[in-house]
Amino acid sequence: MDNLRFIRGMMERAGTFTALSGWGQVVIGLTAIGAALVAARQTLPSAWVATWLAEGGIAAGISVASMAIKSHTANMPLLTGPMRKLILSFSPPMLVGAVLTAVFVDHQLFAFLPGVWMLLYGAAVITAGSFSVGSVPVMGAGFMLVGAAAFLAPVSWTTPLMIVAFGGLHIVFGVWIARRHGG
């Protein structure tokens, strides 16, 4: 029995996290499109930032809830070795994003935020994706590509680029994950 527990523990720590909900990602994409449209109507840069920060909180809640539902439905534990690795690898780029957001807002460098957010979110998805299904790091690379384009594009392209990245990439990859990896 001790050997079986040891083997099970080793397999859990080496396993791939599969509780990522594709349908949850689709919902996140839809709320991001809504946030982009609301943010585009804001006249104050601080209100634009607040809209996107609220969307980030909503997206995080949807992500956690949808993973919990998928794990429960599949009768598998959510808090596993791979999940801890996912959180530990996803968190540093997101924390950097929070710090840079505060600094950029303080210095009124609002135009740089979309590119920074997409690049850092893409980096977080790529690193966390190494503990998930193979399409997740590809999605992260897509965010980084659009983020780099945001630095080259005119400011008037901000809303379409945010829709493409946070809306479109979540929806496309969410459908892919849902169909290929069970929901």
Buried (B, 14 or more C-beta within 10 A) or exposed (E): EEEEEEEEEEEEEEBBBBBBBBBBBBBBBBBBBBBBBBBBEBEEBEEBBBBBBBBBEBBEEBBEEBBBBBBEEEEEEBEBBBBEBBEEBBEEBBEBBEEBBEEBBEEEEBBBBBBBBBBBBBBBBBBBBBBBBEBBBBBBBBBBBBBBBBEEBEEEBBBBBBBBBBBBBBBBBBBBBBEEBEB
